[in-house]
């Protein structure tokens, strides 16, 4: 084979290879374009979804629509279950695709993410004993027990009762300093952040504003069990019930009450 013939053969081979590569590229490009034109189902907002909306509530604000595959937004969801346990961190406008990028976990939203409906965050100050400092933890549940003085024509009567039940602790009070005495918390003020309904907060505020004790501690929080918590029947306690309860009939008669 002459030098010229060999060069011609190489040129022909390169031309054939180039033609094959071009054909392969064009074919794949057409497939890509055709695939991009395929329509897929996505979830969109039926109406504006404001920041702070719970994912479980946002599920009812969704509808499905068909869009070209190339128009699917990154992070677009295919099932409402993907946002049920999340909270909207950015607003989604009506007609926009629902994406996980605009939702976040409840923990990342802080206190606000734990409030729903008529729940409010209520911060209360008290001494370490009142607020169970060092004992109660975030997400524990507590009751509020309080003593209330009632003014009557015959004098002041003191009653105690459980005023509020099953209150969630959003932020527990800080515990006593290392090495401090357990009884040293009476005059050491701390605070706790509690989740309660607006009506419960109103009652709590009344208790705080009408504290009849000289030390300002006629109320306390009490820690509820983590599981299988139950409540005794609601009742009032007074000097009469404190002295009489559990006594035999003869002891009651001796008491004269």
KEKE-3310 file (N, C-alpha, C; in steps of 0.2 Angstrom, whole numbers, plus 5000, padded with zeros to 4 digits):
npx = (5004:5003:5009:5001:4988:4987:4985:4973:4964:4964:4958:4946:4941:4941:4931:4920:4919:4917:4904:4897:4898:4892:4879:4875:4875:4865:4854:4853:4851:4839:4831:4832:4826:4813:4810:4810:4799:4789:4775:4772:4765:4763:4763:4754:4751:4735:4730:4738:4751:4755:4770:4775:4764:4757:4763:4754:4742:4744:4743:4730:4729:4733:4734:4734:4743:4748:4764:4777:4791:4803:4800:4799:4802:4817:4817:4804:4789:4781:4772:4760:4763:4776:4778:4770:4774:4782:4785:4780:4793:4795:4785:4773:4766:4750:4747:4761:4773:4775:4788:4801:4811:4805:4800:4802:4809:4800:4808:4818:4811:4810:4802:4789:4786:4780:4768:4750:4734:4724:4735:4747:4763:4769:4778:4784:4789:4797:4802:4815:4810:4796:4796:4801:4814:4829:4823:4812:4811:4813:4799:4792:4777:4766:4757:4747:4746:4737:4735:4721:4715:4699:4689:4677:4662:4663:4677:4693:4694:4704:4708:4713:4718:4720:4723:4726:4729:4741:4751:4762:4780:4789:4802:4813:4816:4832:4843:4848:4863:4879:4883:4875:4863:4848:4838:4840:4834:4823:4823:4829:4826:4819:4814:4802:4796:4780:4768:4752:4734:4725:4715:4719:4731:4725:4719:4731:4737:4729:4731:4744:4743:4736:4742:4742:4751:4764:4777:4775:4773:4762:4758:4763:4772:4768:4775:4770:4767:4777:4771:4754:4747:4735:4721:4715:4698:4692:4693:4690:4701:4701:4704:4695:4694:4707:4709:4699:4699:4701:4700:4693:4675:4674:4685:4683:4672:4678:4686:4677:4672)
npy = (4994:5011:5026:5037:5030:5025:5036:5041:5031:5032:5044:5042:5033:5041:5050:5042:5038:5050:5053:5043:5046:5059:5055:5047:5057:5066:5057:5054:5067:5070:5061:5065:5078:5074:5066:5077:5083:5075:5073:5074:5071:5083:5091:5105:5121:5125:5137:5151:5147:5151:5156:5146:5137:5122:5106:5096:5103:5110:5100:5099:5110:5107:5102:5092:5092:5092:5094:5098:5087:5093:5105:5102:5107:5107:5097:5095:5087:5071:5066:5070:5065:5068:5080:5081:5080:5092:5110:5125:5135:5145:5155:5148:5152:5152:5140:5137:5125:5112:5111:5102:5111:5122:5119:5114:5105:5104:5105:5114:5126:5131:5137:5143:5133:5123:5127:5127:5132:5137:5137:5144:5152:5154:5162:5160:5166:5161:5154:5141:5130:5131:5129:5117:5117:5109:5097:5095:5094:5099:5097:5089:5086:5096:5100:5113:5118:5127:5139:5148:5163:5167:5181:5183:5188:5183:5182:5178:5164:5150:5141:5127:5119:5109:5119:5120:5107:5095:5103:5107:5108:5119:5126:5121:5127:5133:5123:5121:5128:5119:5110:5118:5119:5109:5116:5128:5135:5143:5157:5160:5166:5160:5155:5147:5141:5138:5129:5133:5134:5149:5152:5145:5151:5163:5160:5156:5168:5175:5168:5172:5185:5187:5181:5176:5174:5178:5176:5175:5162:5154:5145:5130:5120:5104:5088:5077:5060:5051:5041:5034:5043:5049:5057:5063:5065:5082:5094:5104:5109:5113:5120:5112:5100:5096:5093:5084:5073:5056:5053:5044:5042:5045:5052:5063:5069:5072:5082:5091:5096)
npz = (5000:4995:5002:5000:4997:5010:5018:5013:5016:5030:5032:5027:5036:5048:5044:5043:5056:5062:5057:5062:5076:5076:5071:5082:5093:5088:5088:5102:5107:5102:5108:5121:5120:5117:5128:5138:5134:5138:5148:5166:5182:5194:5211:5215:5223:5228:5233:5241:5252:5267:5277:5290:5290:5295:5288:5288:5287:5275:5266:5263:5254:5242:5224:5209:5194:5176:5169:5158:5158:5158:5165:5178:5195:5204:5219:5219:5225:5225:5233:5245:5258:5260:5265:5277:5290:5291:5292:5284:5278:5269:5259:5248:5233:5225:5212:5211:5211:5223:5234:5243:5247:5252:5264:5281:5295:5311:5322:5318:5316:5329:5344:5338:5329:5336:5340:5338:5332:5345:5354:5364:5368:5384:5395:5411:5427:5442:5458:5460:5465:5463:5449:5447:5444:5437:5438:5429:5411:5394:5384:5393:5403:5413:5428:5435:5452:5464:5478:5483:5489:5496:5498:5511:5520:5532:5534:5527:5516:5512:5498:5489:5473:5459:5445:5432:5419:5412:5404:5392:5392:5385:5385:5397:5414:5420:5429:5447:5452:5451:5465:5474:5487:5489:5495:5492:5482:5485:5485:5473:5457:5442:5426:5415:5399:5393:5385:5381:5380:5375:5384:5395:5398:5402:5414:5421:5422:5430:5442:5445:5446:5458:5469:5485:5495:5506:5502:5489:5482:5481:5472:5462:5450:5445:5441:5428:5424:5411:5404:5403:5411:5423:5429:5445:5451:5450:5463:5477:5490:5507:5524:5531:5523:5523:5537:5540:5530:5529:5542:5556:5560:5574:5577:5569:5576:5588:5583:5581:5569)
capx = (5000:5007:5008:4995:4983:4986:4982:4966:4960:4964:4954:4939:4939:4939:4925:4915:4919:4914:4897:4893:4897:4886:4872:4874:4873:4858:4849:4852:4848:4831:4828:4832:4821:4807:4809:4809:4792:4784:4771:4772:4761:4766:4758:4755:4747:4728:4730:4744:4753:4759:4775:4772:4758:4759:4763:4747:4737:4746:4741:4723:4729:4737:4731:4739:4743:4753:4769:4783:4796:4809:4798:4798:4806:4821:4814:4797:4787:4776:4767:4759:4766:4783:4778:4765:4778:4786:4782:4782:4798:4795:4778:4772:4760:4745:4750:4768:4775:4777:4795:4804:4815:4801:4797:4808:4806:4797:4813:4821:4807:4810:4795:4783:4784:4776:4761:4745:4727:4724:4740:4751:4769:4768:4784:4782:4794:4796:4808:4817:4806:4790:4796:4804:4821:4833:4819:4808:4815:4809:4794:4789:4771:4766:4750:4748:4742:4738:4731:4718:4711:4693:4686:4670:4660:4666:4684:4696:4695:4709:4706:4718:4716:4724:4720:4728:4732:4744:4754:4768:4785:4793:4809:4813:4820:4839:4843:4852:4871:4882:4885:4870:4859:4842:4833:4842:4830:4817:4824:4832:4821:4821:4808:4800:4791:4775:4763:4745:4729:4724:4711:4723:4735:4721:4719:4737:4739:4725:4734:4750:4741:4732:4746:4740:4756:4769:4783:4774:4774:4756:4757:4768:4771:4769:4777:4766:4771:4778:4766:4748:4745:4728:4719:4710:4692:4693:4690:4693:4704:4701:4706:4690:4695:4714:4709:4694:4700:4705:4699:4687:4670:4675:4690:4680:4668:4683:4689:4672:4671)
capy = (5000:5017:5031:5041:5026:5024:5042:5041:5026:5035:5050:5039:5030:5046:5053:5037:5038:5057:5053:5039:5050:5064:5052:5045:5063:5069:5053:5055:5074:5070:5057:5070:5083:5070:5065:5083:5085:5070:5076:5071:5074:5086:5094:5113:5125:5128:5144:5153:5143:5156:5154:5143:5133:5115:5102:5092:5108:5111:5094:5101:5115:5105:5099:5089:5095:5089:5098:5094:5084:5098:5110:5100:5111:5103:5096:5094:5081:5067:5063:5074:5063:5070:5087:5081:5082:5098:5116:5129:5140:5150:5156:5146:5155:5148:5138:5135:5118:5111:5108:5101:5117:5128:5117:5112:5101:5108:5107:5119:5132:5134:5137:5144:5127:5119:5130:5126:5134:5141:5136:5150:5151:5158:5162:5162:5166:5158:5151:5135:5124:5131:5128:5111:5117:5103:5091:5095:5094:5101:5092:5086:5089:5097:5103:5119:5118:5134:5140:5154:5166:5170:5185:5183:5192:5180:5182:5175:5157:5148:5135:5124:5115:5109:5124:5118:5100:5093:5108:5105:5112:5121:5127:5120:5131:5131:5119:5124:5128:5113:5111:5122:5116:5109:5120:5135:5138:5147:5164:5160:5166:5157:5155:5142:5143:5133:5129:5132:5138:5156:5152:5142:5157:5168:5157:5156:5175:5177:5165:5175:5192:5186:5177:5179:5172:5183:5174:5174:5156:5150:5140:5126:5115:5097:5084:5072:5054:5051:5037:5032:5048:5049:5063:5062:5070:5089:5095:5109:5108:5119:5118:5107:5094:5094:5091:5079:5068:5050:5052:5040:5046:5047:5057:5069:5071:5075:5088:5096:5099)
capz = (5000:4995:5007:4998:4999:5017:5021:5010:5021:5037:5031:5026:5043:5052:5042:5045:5064:5064:5055:5067:5082:5074:5071:5089:5096:5086:5091:5109:5108:5100:5114:5127:5119:5117:5135:5141:5132:5141:5154:5172:5187:5200:5215:5215:5228:5226:5235:5244:5258:5271:5281:5297:5289:5296:5282:5288:5285:5268:5262:5260:5250:5236:5219:5205:5187:5172:5166:5154:5163:5159:5169:5185:5199:5209:5225:5219:5229:5222:5237:5251:5264:5260:5269:5282:5297:5291:5292:5278:5280:5264:5256:5241:5230:5221:5206:5211:5212:5230:5234:5250:5249:5255:5271:5286:5301:5317:5327:5315:5317:5335:5347:5334:5325:5341:5342:5333:5334:5351:5358:5365:5372:5390:5399:5418:5432:5449:5461:5457:5468:5460:5442:5446:5440:5438:5437:5423:5405:5388:5381:5399:5404:5420:5431:5440:5458:5467:5483:5481:5495:5494:5503:5512:5525:5538:5534:5521:5516:5508:5495:5484:5468:5452:5441:5425:5418:5405:5401:5389:5394:5378:5387:5405:5418:5421:5436:5452:5450:5454:5472:5478:5491:5486:5498:5491:5477:5486:5483:5466:5452:5436:5421:5411:5394:5393:5379:5384:5376:5377:5390:5401:5400:5406:5421:5424:5423:5436:5448:5446:5449:5464:5473:5491:5500:5507:5498:5481:5480:5482:5466:5460:5445:5447:5435:5426:5421:5404:5401:5407:5416:5424:5434:5450:5450:5452:5469:5481:5497:5512:5530:5533:5520:5525:5543:5541:5526:5531:5549:5557:5562:5581:5576:5566:5581:5592:5580:5581:5563)
cpx = (5004:5005:5002:4988:4981:4982:4974:4962:4959:4958:4947:4937:4937:4933:4919:4914:4915:4906:4894:4892:4892:4879:4870:4872:4866:4853:4848:4849:4840:4828:4827:4827:4814:4805:4807:4802:4787:4781:4771:4768:4765:4761:4760:4750:4740:4727:4737:4745:4758:4765:4772:4766:4761:4758:4756:4742:4738:4743:4734:4723:4733:4732:4736:4738:4748:4757:4774:4788:4802:4807:4797:4804:4810:4818:4807:4795:4782:4771:4766:4762:4773:4784:4774:4768:4782:4782:4784:4787:4798:4787:4778:4766:4756:4748:4757:4768:4777:4784:4797:4808:4811:4798:4803:4805:4804:4803:4817:4818:4807:4803:4789:4781:4780:4770:4756:4738:4728:4729:4745:4758:4769:4774:4782:4788:4792:4802:4809:4813:4799:4790:4800:4811:4826:4830:4815:4812:4810:4805:4790:4782:4769:4758:4752:4743:4743:4733:4728:4714:4705:4690:4679:4668:4662:4673:4687:4696:4700:4707:4712:4715:4721:4720:4720:4731:4736:4747:4761:4774:4789:4800:4809:4817:4827:4839:4848:4859:4874:4885:4881:4866:4852:4837:4835:4839:4824:4817:4827:4827:4824:4814:4808:4795:4787:4770:4756:4740:4728:4720:4715:4728:4732:4721:4725:4739:4735:4728:4740:4748:4738:4735:4745:4746:4761:4775:4782:4774:4768:4754:4763:4766:4772:4770:4773:4770:4771:4773:4760:4747:4738:4727:4714:4704:4694:4689:4693:4696:4704:4704:4701:4692:4702:4713:4705:4696:4704:4704:4693:4681:4671:4680:4687:4676:4672:4686:4684:4670:4668)
cpy = (5006:5021:5035:5037:5025:5030:5043:5036:5028:5040:5047:5036:5035:5049:5048:5038:5045:5056:5048:5043:5056:5061:5050:5051:5066:5064:5054:5062:5074:5066:5061:5075:5080:5069:5071:5085:5080:5074:5072:5074:5077:5089:5101:5115:5127:5135:5145:5149:5148:5152:5151:5139:5125:5111:5098:5096:5109:5106:5096:5107:5113:5102:5096:5092:5092:5095:5094:5092:5089:5104:5108:5104:5106:5103:5095:5087:5078:5065:5068:5072:5065:5077:5087:5082:5088:5104:5121:5135:5146:5150:5152:5149:5150:5146:5136:5128:5117:5108:5107:5107:5122:5125:5114:5108:5106:5110:5113:5126:5135:5133:5138:5138:5123:5121:5129:5129:5139:5140:5142:5148:5156:5157:5164:5161:5164:5156:5144:5129:5125:5128:5121:5111:5112:5097:5090:5097:5097:5095:5088:5089:5090:5100:5109:5118:5124:5134:5147:5157:5169:5174:5184:5187:5190:5179:5179:5168:5155:5141:5133:5119:5114:5113:5122:5111:5100:5099:5106:5110:5113:5122:5126:5125:5129:5128:5123:5123:5122:5115:5115:5117:5115:5114:5128:5138:5142:5154:5165:5160:5163:5157:5149:5144:5137:5134:5128:5136:5145:5156:5150:5148:5162:5166:5158:5164:5178:5175:5170:5182:5192:5182:5180:5177:5178:5182:5174:5167:5151:5145:5136:5122:5108:5093:5078:5066:5054:5047:5035:5037:5048:5055:5061:5067:5077:5090:5101:5107:5114:5116:5112:5100:5091:5091:5084:5072:5062:5049:5048:5045:5049:5053:5064:5073:5075:5081:5093:5100:5095)
cpz = (5000:5001:5006:4999:5006:5020:5019:5015:5027:5037:5031:5033:5048:5050:5044:5053:5066:5062:5060:5074:5081:5075:5079:5094:5095:5089:5098:5111:5107:5106:5120:5126:5120:5124:5139:5140:5135:5147:5160:5177:5193:5205:5216:5221:5225:5228:5239:5251:5262:5275:5288:5296:5291:5290:5282:5286:5278:5264:5259:5255:5243:5230:5214:5198:5183:5169:5163:5159:5164:5164:5176:5189:5204:5216:5225:5222:5224:5226:5243:5257:5265:5265:5275:5289:5297:5292:5287:5281:5275:5261:5249:5239:5226:5214:5206:5213:5220:5230:5242:5252:5253:5262:5275:5291:5307:5321:5324:5315:5324:5339:5343:5331:5330:5343:5336:5336:5339:5356:5358:5369:5378:5394:5407:5423:5439:5452:5458:5459:5464:5453:5441:5443:5442:5437:5430:5417:5399:5386:5387:5399:5412:5422:5435:5446:5461:5473:5482:5487:5493:5500:5504:5518:5532:5539:5527:5522:5511:5505:5490:5480:5463:5447:5434:5424:5412:5401:5398:5390:5387:5380:5395:5408:5419:5428:5440:5450:5454:5461:5477:5481:5488:5489:5496:5485:5478:5484:5476:5461:5445:5431:5417:5405:5393:5387:5382:5380:5379:5383:5396:5403:5404:5413:5425:5426:5430:5443:5450:5449:5455:5469:5480:5497:5500:5503:5491:5478:5482:5477:5465:5454:5447:5440:5434:5423:5414:5401:5405:5412:5417:5429:5439:5449:5453:5458:5472:5488:5501:5519:5533:5530:5522:5532:5544:5536:5529:5539:5550:5560:5570:5581:5574:5572:5586:5590:5581:5575:5558)
residu = (UNK:UNK:UNK:UNK:UNK:UNK:UNK:UNK:UNK:UNK:UNK:UNK:UNK:UNK:UNK:UNK:UNK:UNK:UNK:UNK:UNK:UNK:UNK:UNK:UNK:UNK:UNK:UNK:UNK:UNK:UNK:UNK:UNK:UNK:UNK:UNK:UNK:UNK:UNK:UNK:UNK:UNK:UNK:UNK:UNK:UNK:UNK:UNK:UNK:UNK:UNK:UNK:UNK:UNK:UNK:UNK:UNK:UNK:UNK:UNK:UNK:UNK:UNK:UNK:UNK:UNK:UNK:UNK:UNK:UNK:UNK:UNK:UNK:UNK:UNK:UNK:UNK:UNK:UNK:UNK:UNK:UNK:UNK:UNK:UNK:UNK:UNK:UNK:UNK:UNK:UNK:UNK:UNK:UNK:UNK:UNK:UNK:UNK:UNK:UNK:UNK:UNK:UNK:UNK:UNK:UNK:UNK:UNK:UNK:UNK:UNK:UNK:UNK:UNK:UNK:UNK:UNK:UNK:UNK:UNK:UNK:UNK:UNK:UNK:UNK:UNK:UNK:UNK:UNK:UNK:UNK:UNK:UNK:UNK:UNK:UNK:UNK:UNK:UNK:UNK:UNK:UNK:UNK:UNK:UNK:UNK:UNK:UNK:UNK:UNK:UNK:UNK:UNK:UNK:UNK:UNK:UNK:UNK:UNK:UNK:UNK:UNK:UNK:UNK:UNK:UNK:UNK:UNK:UNK:UNK:UNK:UNK:UNK:UNK:UNK:UNK:UNK:UNK:UNK:UNK:UNK:UNK:UNK:UNK:UNK:UNK:UNK:UNK:UNK:UNK:UNK:UNK:UNK:UNK:UNK:UNK:UNK:UNK:UNK:UNK:UNK:UNK:UNK:UNK:UNK:UNK:UNK:UNK:UNK:UNK:UNK:UNK:UNK:UNK:UNK:UNK:UNK:UNK:UNK:UNK:UNK:UNK:UNK:UNK:UNK:UNK:UNK:UNK:UNK:UNK:UNK:UNK:UNK:UNK:UNK:UNK:UNK:UNK:UNK:UNK:UNK:UNK:UNK:UNK:UNK:UNK:UNK:UNK:UNK:UNK:UNK:UNK:UNK:UNK:UNK:UNK:UNK)
# end
